[in-house]
Amino acid sequence: MSADATAGPGPGADARSGAGAGAGSDGPRKVARVILLDPQDRILLMHGFEPGNPADDWWFTPGGGLEGAETREQAALRELAEETGITDVELGPVLWHRYCSFPFDGRRWEQDEWYFLARTSQTATVLGGLTELERRSVSGTRWWTSEELLAAHETVYPTRLAELLRRLLDDGPPGAPVNLAPEIV
């Protein structure tokens, strides 16, 4: 996947991070992502890379594909706990919807992503619950201020995350989820 994925220059951290599969007969993979903010309004991002090429790297939001009959909310909390060890979370509304398609680990991933706002006071992360693919494609986490994200020269997914975060911090959550432009890498 790209930066949004757990891998590659694409849009979804989930596929690259090792969970799930590409698009199936039921359409794009259903993914829940988390815009996790700490008490200082910093956002938590994960650092991912293409398993066969660590120089092809990006930053992305925690999250992943739905498992079984779980809801997007349940998937968001489960993925956050598995990928970061953070469980003390107040899950808020869905902020954004996005379709993305990207190459990662030798295949193409298609995802329908929902981004949830969440807050936590727990800032220590533990990457202990990563899948095998995630262990091969995730190198760590970092809390970013809005200013750091706006000034970053690194690849971040979704590509407009710095602008979206600034708007969120300035204006609060939208009244209804915003549909982001599709990202196809």
C-alpha positions in Angstrom: 0.0 0.0 0.0 1.0 3.5 -0.1 1.6 5.8 2.8 -1.9 5.5 4.0 -1.8 1.9 3.9 0.8 0.2 5.9 3.0 0.1 3.0 4.1 1.8 -0.2 3.1 5.1 -1.8 -0.6 4.1 -1.8 -3.4 5.2 0.4 -3.9 2.5 3.0 -1.8 1.5 5.9 -3.9 -1.5 6.6 -3.1 -3.6 3.6 0.6 -2.8 3.8 0.7 -3.2 7.5 -0.1 -6.8 6.8 -3.8 -7.3 7.4 -6.4 -8.4 5.0 -6.4 -8.7 1.3 -7.1 -6.6 -1.8 -10.4 -6.1 -3.4 -12.6 -9.2 -3.4 -15.8 -10.2 -5.1 -17.7 -7.9 -2.7 -15.8 -4.8 -3.9 -13.1 -2.8 -2.1 -11.8 -3.9 1.2 -13.7 -2.2 4.1 -11.2 -0.4 6.3 -11.4 1.7 9.5 -8.7 4.2 10.2 -8.1 6.4 13.3 -7.1 10.0 13.5 -5.8 9.7 17.0 -5.1 12.9 18.9 -3.3 13.3 22.2 -4.1 16.1 24.8 -1.7 18.4 22.9 -3.6 17.8 19.6 -0.7 15.8 18.1 -1.7 13.1 15.7 -0.2 9.6 15.8 1.2 8.2 12.5 2.8 5.0 11.7 6.0 4.7 9.5 5.7 2.1 6.8 7.7 0.9 3.9 7.5 -1.5 1.0 8.8 -4.9 2.4 11.2 -5.4 -0.5 12.4 -1.8 -0.6 12.7 0.0 2.8 13.7 3.3 1.0 10.1 3.4 -0.5 8.5 4.6 2.7 5.6 6.8 4.0 3.6 7.7 7.1 0.0 6.7 7.6 -2.8 6.5 10.1 -3.4 3.4 12.2 -6.2 1.2 11.1 -7.1 -1.9 9.1 -9.7 -4.1 7.5 -12.8 -5.4 9.2 -12.8 -9.0 10.4 -15.9 -11.1 10.3 -19.1 -9.3 11.3 -17.4 -6.5 13.3 -18.5 -2.9 12.8 -16.1 -0.2 11.5 -16.0 1.2 15.1 -15.0 -2.2 16.5 -12.4 -2.6 13.7 -11.0 0.9 14.5 -10.5 0.1 18.2 -9.1 -3.4 17.5 -6.7 -2.2 14.9 -5.5 0.7 17.1 -4.9 -1.7 20.0 -3.1 -4.3 17.8 -0.9 -1.8 15.9 0.0 0.6 18.7 -1.0 -1.0 22.1 -3.2 2.1 22.8 -6.5 1.0 24.4 -7.5 4.1 26.5 -9.4 5.8 23.6 -12.5 7.9 23.3 -13.7 7.1 19.8 -15.5 10.0 18.1 -17.3 10.5 14.8 -16.4 9.5 11.3 -14.6 12.5 9.8 -13.9 11.3 6.2 -14.5 8.6 3.7 -12.0 7.7 1.0 -11.5 5.1 -1.8 -7.9 4.2 -2.5 -6.0 1.8 -4.7 -2.3 1.1 -4.5 0.4 -1.5 -5.1 1.9 -3.2 -2.0 3.9 -6.3 -1.4 3.4 -7.5 -5.0 -0.3 -7.0 -5.3 -2.9 -4.3 -5.8 -5.1 -3.2 -2.9 -8.5 -1.4 -3.2 -9.9 0.0 -0.1 -13.0 1.8 1.1 -11.7 3.7 4.2 -13.6 5.5 7.0 -11.5 7.8 9.2 -12.7 8.1 12.8 -11.6 10.9 15.2 -10.3 9.5 18.5 -8.7 11.0 21.6 -6.3 9.5 24.1 -4.0 10.5 27.0 -2.0 7.3 26.4 1.0 8.3 24.3 3.3 5.4 24.7 3.1 2.9 21.8 3.9 -0.8 21.6 4.1 -2.5 18.2 3.5 -6.0 19.8 0.4 -7.0 18.0 1.5 -6.6 14.4 0.8 -9.2 11.8 3.7 -10.9 10.0 3.4 -8.5 7.0 3.2 -5.5 9.3 6.4 -6.6 11.1 8.1 -6.6 7.6 6.7 -3.2 6.6 6.2 -1.0 9.8 9.2 0.6 11.5 7.6 2.7 14.2 5.2 5.4 15.3 5.5 9.2 15.9 3.3 11.9 17.3 3.2 14.9 15.0 2.0 18.4 15.6 0.0 20.1 12.9 2.9 22.4 12.2 5.3 19.5 11.8 3.0 17.7 9.5 2.4 20.9 7.4 6.2 21.3 7.1 7.0 17.6 6.4 8.8 16.6 3.2 8.0 13.0 3.7 5.1 11.1 2.0 2.0 11.0 4.2 -1.3 9.2 3.5 -3.9 10.4 2.9 -1.9 13.0 0.9 -4.0 15.9 2.2 -3.7 14.9 5.8 -1.8 18.0 7.0 -4.5 20.3 5.5 -7.3 18.0 6.8 -5.8 17.9 10.3 -5.4 21.7 10.4 -9.0 22.2 9.4 -10.2 19.7 12.0 -8.2 21.5 14.8 -9.5 24.9 13.6 -13.1 24.1 12.9 -13.8 20.9 14.8 -15.3 17.7 13.2 -17.6 18.2 10.2 -21.3 17.8 10.7 -21.3 14.8 8.4 -18.4 12.7 7.0 -16.6 14.4 4.1 -15.9 12.3 1.0 -12.2 12.7 0.1 -11.0 12.5 -3.5 -10.0 9.0 -4.4 -6.3 8.2 -4.3 -5.0 5.8 -6.9 -1.3 5.1 -7.0 
